Every structure is written in C-alpha cells, then in structure tokens.
Amino acid sequence: MENDMTKLEFLDKLRDALTGRLSSGQIMENVRFYEDYINTEIRKGRSEEEVLVSLGDPRLIARTIVETRGGSREGAAENSGRAAAQNFGMGREQETKRRLQGGAGVPIWIWLILAILILILVLSAVFSFISAILPIILPIMLVLFFVKVFRDWMN
C-alpha cells in the first residue's frame, strides 16, 4: 500500500475492488464499516496514515470480503467485513473491545469508574454518619473515661 494514501483514496480503492463482485448495498455496508473504523481510530488519537497502514491494501481486503461472503448474498457484507477485519488486524482489536465490554455493550472502564464512584459514595456516607455522631459520642466517652479514672483513684 502506498504510504501517502488518504482515507478517501483507501475507500475509493476498496469500493472499486468490490464493484461488480457484490451488490451495491453490500459494497456500501463494507465501505461504511471501514470508514467508521478509520474515523473511530482517528478519534482515539491515531493518525490517518497509521490506521491505513495497519489495515493494509484495500484490494486484498476486498478479495477477502468477496471470498468470505459465504453462499448467500444476504448478510454477506456483515460476515465478510468481519472476516476481512480479522484477516487485516482489526479483528483482534474489535474482539478485544468486545471482550472488554460489560453488560449492555458498556466498556469495562466505565464500569470501573462507576464502581469507584459507588465506593466513594459509600465511604462518604459512612464518614458523614461517623462525623455526625462523633460530637455526641465523644463527650459521653470522655465522661465515662473520667468516671473510671476517678473510681480507680478512689480505690
């Protein structure tokens, strides 16, 4: 793949390589899949060039999509997009993302932040309760301490 290829050039080459081999709907689904992936990775801080280099040659991706689309034309874009992603490095990243998600598709880091916030809330409630009863308990404890010391002194 050329190092100076842009996202649009990559998507055009992918579209051209798929034309005539898949239905127009399947082509659009696959192109959207890769466009979304590239945009997501760029938003994460990776450069466009870095993302495109990690994907590889769009013609090879197209070949993999066509070869792995299965027997039926329904759902082929979804299956072929996944297979091509796995063959060209995206699969591992997406599989990792899928495994790092908890219930309802929420990433695990959000669950961790939520757990930390709940822990802070619980500790805050406990310390608030202790600080609320401390002015009452502390004088009682002091009085009882002095009563004991006085009794010990008297004996």
Buried (B, 14 or more C-beta within 10 A) or exposed (E): BEEEBEBEBBBBBBBEBBEEBBEEEBBBBBBEBBBEBBEEBBEEEBEBEEBBBBBBBBBBBBBBBBEBBEEEEEEBBBBBBBBBBBBBEBBEBBEEEEEEBEEEEEEEEEBEEEEEEEEEEEEEEEEEEEEEEEEEEEEEEEEEEEEEEEEEEEE
